[in-house]
Amino acid sequence: MNMIWVFLLLSLRFSLSASGFNGNLSSRPAVVNIGAIFAFDSTIGRVAKIAIEQAIKDVNSNSSILPGTKLAVHMQNSNCSGFVGMVGALQFMEADVVAIIGPQSSVVAHIISNVANELQVPLLSFAATDPTLSSLQFPFFVRTTQSDLYQMTAAAEMVEYYGWKEVIAIFLDDDYGRNGISALDDALAARRCKVSYKAGIPPGPGVTRGEIMDILVKVALLESRVILLHVNPDSGFMVFSAASYLGMMSNGYAWIATDWLSSVLDSSSPLPSETMETLQGVLALRAHTADSDRKRAFFSRWNKLNGGSPGLNSYGLYAYDTVWLIAHAIDSFFNQGGVISFSNDSKIRAIEGGDLHLDAMSIFDGGKLLLKNILQTNLSGLTGSIKFNPDGSLILPAYDVINVIGTGFRRIGYWSNYSGLSNIPPEALYSRPPNRSSANQKLYSVIWPGNTITKPRGWVFPNNGKQLKIGVPNRVSYREFVSPVQGPNNFKGFCIDVFTAAVNLLPYAVPYEFIPYGDGKKNPSYTELVKLITTGYFDGAVGDIAIVTNRTKIADFTQPYTSSGLVVVAPFKKLNTGAWAFARPFTPLMWGVTAAFFIFVGAVVWILEHRMNDEFRGPPKRQLITVLWFSLSTMFFAHRESTISTLGRLVLIIWLFVVLIINSSYTASLTSILTVQQLSSHIKGIETLKKGDEPIGYQVGSFAQHYLIEEIGISPSRLVELGSPEEYARALQLGPKKKGGVAAVVDELPYVEIFLSVQCKFRIVGQEFTKSGWGFAFPRDSPLAVDLSTAILALSENGDLQRIHDKWLTRSSCSTDNTELDSERLHLKSFWGLFLICGIACFLALVIHFFQIMRQFYRTAREESISDGEGSSLRSRRLRTLISLIDEKKEPSKNKRRKIEKSLSESDKADALERDPKRRQTQSSKEIDDYSSD
């Protein structure tokens, strides 16, 4: 009996626990209605219908979710019609649905989203990819697939990866197509690419093959050969069929299709052979779904379910996961105490009359809570992780990149918003740091249209009979570079020949015509010529156009075909040697420092030798003369005074080395001055012009004017326009003090070289103070600029560029033999290192010398303080002691004394012989007798 009671108590406890665990299980309805609206007969709809039905079965058979409650789905066929979709949505509202799956069409989604917002019913679309369907405008719209914002970013990165610059977009002219291409335009612009042409196809089934042909004929006449197709399957296959007929699926074209094509290939494969023939070489994008055991099991189940027809595509997987997402959100809704209830909309009730029965539609009271649960869901589905970003989009968007070949396709890589293009699955990259570098962007090889592995160049010259309008400056001076002539090729010159030779090396024909720019009375402004390219007046500019910063900001230039830079040209005068030519090798500062060091070194040696060398002792007058004589005689290595101290010898050795270098440099410079003809100009270069206030000439139309004003800071009032070499010469000869004259001319080096080849009275002074070159200008991102740059490099390598230069610009020039302009004098900066070494050696020697004296002074002072005691005169005695130590002669060591005595005895003996001739004769006779006896 007791056992029975225990069993009853345990049963009651478990019942209470189960009741507490399930929360408000008793308040859950038996059935929860959800709606689904999409086009049943479309490629996506056929797959989605089956996937949703299977998902409902799986949810209802799973006891772990929505216990005691079944999901019931009510499906409506929208037929891709916005009106039909809106009617279906309104019918759902009468059936008290708590969520709607679909629609697949972005056009229909825009309309139904307004209804969902008003009645607070979450709208979950597994196929509406229009990027403008945002949670800001439509808070109850939830996209359970990837937005076209990411798909177009993937397409733009593919364009950048293959090095293309322009894309032609063919799209369906509705919300889906227009907004998708708008996202593509933004993504390309961020990578310095662009959509060069947009061709819209009318939506709906009424579009004809003729209309498609008309669009493609226009596209074929354009420059770009990269075409992106963003349409629905019906229009897409019609485009490919017409393109194949027009020869636009051949070598040189590149086609990129959005995920509409991959959906058809996944669902309807294999396609008819004639259809596949028109798709060869096409690149397509497909929403990436992570590989998993659950996904493989569902694919196996799908094939058994309907024999694999239709095939399961990415949108079917998203539709399946959408059902599970709703189920988990509703389960959380009930667990949080939510109750499914509806209330009348006051706005609708205010509308009176009619037979529309609008009062049957009501607001879902728990819509906001259910929406919150949907956006906070975090689960793993067939497509991978299902989790939303704060903006309402799915996390970690990714796409497969496929290449249609043969009877099917192959995957050549992946794109993910995390790391860009890669041939590694995105799941393997999420654990690594993101790497968007160009070196990390990789795809496998592609079989392009025309059955070739050669990447299409991406553009050709349009076959529309139009020629490129090339602007050419109509120069007045320096016609060796560009000059007009009569005939079909209405210009000639160095620049024209380079351009013609480069164009001939291109692997394609370039139709062009030269159009003169300028009135022929003065040189035109080259900056204005380049600006006309940006306005479309010219398609390019050819001539002696300098590549400078302000021009590169508005146009693209080719590789420079000749170097250039600004130089200063000034008159000069010949210098005579004169009586004081010997002083010219050194600057005044160099002379002064050298003289100071002679005296300084002499004084240092005297200090170091004074205490132990008799030659540096004696009366003050004699010592002063000795110091001066010794220091100056070292210039010629003729000093007779010997140095005894180690420090003195060290200082003297270093100083003699310095004197050797100075003497050698002086001799070389003086030789150059006396033997080489010297030219001089008071203008030393651009710095002289910058500091002065004299007028400066420049060539009309050159960038020199802008550079001198903006970069150098020269006042515009100082600048004088000059239009020809003759005006250069006339202004330079007049000089800065006469009206119309200039102190110097600033111009580009190629012009100056031609000017100096006939004007021998002027020279380049200073260095070339800018570095640039001449190139041909084209619009920004023009592929022709890149190809011409390659051709110019080829001309340089094979020697043709030099031959063209020699043909036009090689002239006899003024002789410059034995001529030197402003020979540089020797400055102190060339020798400061030597003086520094010598100065340091002198300083160290003096420090050591005075340290020895002070050490001896302290020893002597200590002995005197012990013997004499402390006294008031102690300080004065110490001072006298220090002075006496400095002045008194120091007795050398024993070995050194012997050497000194021997040296002195030989010196005294030599002096005695010189003073006494008889003694010298006797000494000589004695030496002869000693030699004879030997």
Phi, psi and omega in degrees: 000317177298321179298325179295317179296319179298317179298318180295320179295317179296320179296319179296320180296314179296326178294317178295321179296316180296322179294320177291324181293319182280356176063245184262046182303321183293339181272354180286139178284162180287330183222136173244127184267132170232155180251161175215126182227123178193176181274111185296327188266006179274167179301315180287320185296320181298320179285319183296323181300313180293318183296320181293317179299319179293323180294320178298318178297317182294320179294313182292337179269359181259114184284348183279350181229137183051055179297132180079002182230141178246145174270135175237125182253133176248118186258141175232139179268115182274342183053029180058028180250131180295322181292313179298321178297320179294319178297317178297321179295321179294325177294325177298322183294333177286338181267008178057051175278149182261348178200154180235132175264130181109189357278174178273338182270133178293327179296314179293324182297323178300320183284312184291332181299327177295320177294316180298320179297317185291320184262003173057046177247119180301135180245111185252109183257129179264001186216351180279107189256003180304121184292344180279353174282083186254158179288344177290315180278322183236084185296335180267005175269126180237121180267118180260015172231185182274145179282152175294346175302320179280326179295320179287330173295319176298317179296319180295322179290331173293318178299315179294321181299321181272002173079020178273157182243333184230146181227140171261128182252122172251123190218163175281127189277064173220189182302318180300312184285311183297314183289329176294316179292328175297319176294323176297317180302316180294318181294322178291319180299325179293344180245021179059035173240178182202160169272111185279337181203138179240128180236115181266138177256130180302135179286164178097169184283356186278354182292138184252164177296327179297319177296320178296318180298318179299319179296315184290328176297319176296319180296321182295337180274356182272171184282317185289146177239016176252119186237127175254131185246112182237084187221190171264168185302318182299311180292323183298313180292329176293322178296313181295323178295314180292323179295320178295323179294324181274003180078021182266006173252030184252186182302136179105340179264152173227124181245133175236123178251143176283189193288359175297324182288317180295328177295319178292318181296324179287325187268329188241014181287140000275143176281163176304147184299324180292329176288315180297330180296329181277353184256001188299128177089359182285140171264140181221157177252145177221133179304128183277131173238131185296141178285138180203165178295322180295321180292316179297322179294322179291323177298318179296319178295322180297316181295325178286332185291314185226019178072016178082011179228118358286157178288156181277125177248181184298323182292329174296320177296319179295322179296319178298313181294331179297320178298315179294325177299315178296318181299315179295321180293318178294322177299315177295324178301314179291321180296335179271008178089013180291146179233134180280112179211157184229150178226157182289147178269119182297328180295322181286322182294337180287343179274116184253155174087167178087170181245029183278347181056045181294336181291349178285341179275137184221163181273136175282114185295328182264018184298319182292320179293320179294319178299318178300317179295323179298313183289339179264003181293141176220098182218169180250123182242194179294330181273355183118209181288130178252103181207146187250145172284168177302334179275004177090004179264155178293146179285158172052060177294141181206155180222149169272144174252119184241155180235120182281120177218146177060230181262008181208220180206165174225149180276126181255000178161191182225158167233135174224150177291350182277315186221012176079212183280138181200154172262013176250137180304143183301327182300330180283344182264342184294336179276354180254162175296143180296139181223103181258016180295154182297328180292338182268354179275116186219141170223156176286169183296156185238141168266109186273167175306141187092006178056049180233152177261000178281123182298131177298142178295333175097353180199155173218167173288131184298137180270062182242012178079358180270145177256152175292133177269106183258116177282134180232128180294131178272086186285153174258324181243168179050057182286357174296335182273310179212132176207141180284146177221170177274146177125179182296316173271091193278015175218152175218171178133177182301311183296321181294318180295322178295315180297315181297317179296322180292318179296324180294339179274350181290148181280013180212161181278142179238102176283128182209164174219141179273131178239120182293145176234119182127161183270356180079000180261331174210160182296135181284167175282122183286330177295320177294325177298316179293324179297328180293341175290321181292333179275351181089000179294320174243148174270350179182172179221132182235134179156195180276067186261116180286139178272102181235166191301311185293338177276325180291345178284342184241351182209162175260141180244153175282175170303136178301135178261352171204149180277154181206167178175160182276137177226166180250128177248132182216156174289161181222167175225151179278141180258132172274154182294308175078173183287337183252026180297332182296340182270351187285335181301327181252148171285160178305320179295321178296318177299315183296315180294320179297313179298319180297321180289327175302311181292319181297315180294320177300318179294319179297315179296320177299316179298318183286333184259345189301322187279343185230356184241118182296336181291343179250021178240169180129193179298153182305321180297317180295319181294322178297316178296321180298316181298313181296314180299315183297314184294318182286326181292339177293340177300326182249013181056036184248017180288135181260341181291129179271147177257137184254318185288151179296317180296321179296318179295321179298313179298318183294321180298313181296318181294322178296327176294317178299316180297323179299315180295317181295317179299316182296316180294318179298316180298316181295316181294318180295323177298316179298318181296321185277338186248338182252136180294131185255137176243144184223147174216141179286348174269120182260349182153195185294330180294323178297317179294324181294321183280335184272188179229021182276153181293148183233134178267151176211160183279136178299133178089348182281156176284358182300323180299310180297320182293316182295325182281309188278321186266316183274331179088025179276138182295138179299334181292341180274349186270136182237125178288135176228133189254350185205164177300326178296321177293326174304306185298318182296316182292323179290324179289326177294324179084171187287344186269351180252154182296131181086354180269162179225157177280328181199165177240133176252122181206173181283149188301316180302320177294318183295322179298319177293319179298314183286344179290342179238348180245100187268003181269001185230159182216159170283129178246142182074192183257161173295118190259002167224154178236120178207199179198175177255139178214176177261137186259141178218168178300158180303138178063024178287125178293338180294327178297322179292314182292323177291327176298317177298320179294322179295320176297321177296320176298321179292321183287324182271001175089355181294325181296320179291323179294321176295321178298313181296327181296319188257330193244356179278120181221159173289137184242169178297142181292133178243012179294142178054031179235138181220126182264118177053060177305130185292133174280162181280121183258164179297329183298339179281345186234006186295333178296318179296315179296325179295316179298314180296318180296318179296318179299316178297318181295314180296320179297318179295320179299314180295319181298312180290332174295318178296319179296316182293324177296318177294325180295316180294324178296315180293318181296325179294319179295320180292322180293329179287319183282323186260346183074183182276146178197169182289336181268011183297318182295318179291325178294321179295321179297316178296323178297316180297318181293320180294324178294323180291324187268331187289155180281133180271131179284128181287169178290171186300309181294318181293327180296318179299316179297321181293315181297319178298316180296318181290321181296319178293323179292319179294321180297319178295321178294321180294320179296323179292325182282330185243103182295322180297317180297324180293323180290318179298318180296323180291320179296320180298319181294326179291319179297317179299323181291322180292319180297327177293000000 
